[in-house]
Every structure is written in C-alpha cells, then in structure tokens.
Amino acid sequence: MKYVVGIDEAGRGPLAGPVTVGIFGAEKKMEKWLLKNIFDNKLRDSKKLSPKKREEIYKKLINLKKQDLVYFSVSHASNKIIDKNGISFAIKKGIASCLKKLEHTLKYNDGHCILKLDGALKAPKEYTNQKTIIKGDEKDVFIACASIVAKVTRDRLMCRLALKYPHYAFDIHKGYGTKLHYFLIKKHGLSHLHRKSFCKKL
C-alpha cells in the first residue's frame, strides 16, 4: 500500500452542534515519522489530550499539509441532519463527504490505498479496501491524526458559535452535557443549535 487514510469523528455525544468527521491521508512510509515527531512515540485518544496539546499537533499537521506531505479533510453534519436522520446517518454522510473531497488526490480504489476507521465506523461500500480498528486512535497514527483534525476543527467551530449563542457557553463545554450546559439549557431553553433528539428528557 502506498497511502493510508485514517478516519475518525468528533462530537457524537454532545447535546448541541454538529458531528464532525476527519480524514487524514499520507504515504505509508510516513507512519514512523509521524509517530515520533508528532506524537513523541505515544498515541493517545485525542479527547485525553489537553486543548493546548491538540492545537500544537494540529498546527504541525497544517504545516505538513502545506508541503503536500499529508492530506486531510473535515466535514460537519449539522444538528438538524442529526435530528432528522439520526447520528449514524450523519456520520456516514460526513465520511462520504470527506472522502469525496480527496478522492482525486488519494485515488482510493486503485489498489494503492487502505482506509482505516476508528471504532465501529464504516466507509461507503464502494471503498473496498477498508479496515475498522477498535480504539484506533490509540493504536494507529493515521486514525490518531484524523481524530485530532476532527476534534480541533469542531472545537474551533463551537467557539465561533459561542459568539452567536452567548447564553450557552459553547466555548467552554463544546456542546457536551456538562453541569454548566444543563443549567444554561434550563435557564434559557433550547437554541437552534441544540439536538432536540438528544434533549428529549430535559
């Protein structure tokens, strides 16, 4: 295999905001270099890293992308899509959208590329060479990079949306069901950004 593409999502569980899919591709020979120079030879779930550390890694990946050494893409599926079709549909839509953006660069089905997906994620059936890895962001550097890309991009988006919806502190909890978030929902009600299907018991 010449190329490896990692795929992961961020934002499956929050009460508000989109779910974000990230894909990250590079030549297989980059694997050891990425592990050593980006992760100091220790992979960890992106959610267990500090926001500062995630940002540092993301900036390094941006610089590599500018040099055409790596490729990545993100796709957001809105809370409206989640409410209408469910979280699984939204994630599948995000995966398909991300893959489409890079198909001319990575040429997935020419026999020189493998897709590696975290957890129970699956790419559309037309992508024949794919592999699902449980806790993949702790085992595979390409999935770990995809996880960082998805998480940082979504967090940045939620910070921007916090300016539009100032009563909910989205910049602090990023839409997750924290005590603060529950308190603010009870105080102000649901916003247009909330997943109503996730908030039925509130």
ABEGO torsion letter per residue (X at the ends): XABBBBBBBBGAABABEBBBBBBBBBBAAAAAAAAAAAAGGBBBBAAABBAAAAAAAAAAAAAAAAAGABBBBBBBBBAAAAAAAEAAAAAAAAAAAAAAAAAAAAGAAAGABBBBBBEABBBBAABABBBBBBGAAAABAAAAAAAAAAAAAAAAAAAAAAAABAAAGAAAAGGBBBAAAAAAAAAAEBBAABBAAAAAAX
